[in-house]
């Protein structure tokens, strides 16, 4: 029984590198999705950033909103898929706290 408790207590630590890898991959995919979305929305290859002097507020805030939404969706999907995979393979949910994201 002590071994079982130790294994369950160590699972979140084991999940950290998996979560990091999934987060990195989801970020890369979200970046690709953002570039394609921006090209579809504005028919431009380069999205504006906050320091583009020749872009207006609306254009910069639209780009930030689209980028933020895509990154949040990609990260949440990767986090959830990773956690479900760990749960299926070990029978234990990888995160012990019920709180939000770090």
Secondary structure, DSSP 8 states (H G I E B T S, - for coil): -HHHHHHHHHHHHHHHHHHHHHHHHHHHHHHHHHHHHHHHHHS-SS---TT-TTS-HHHHHHHHHHHHHHHHHHHHHHHHHHHHHHHHHHSS-S--------
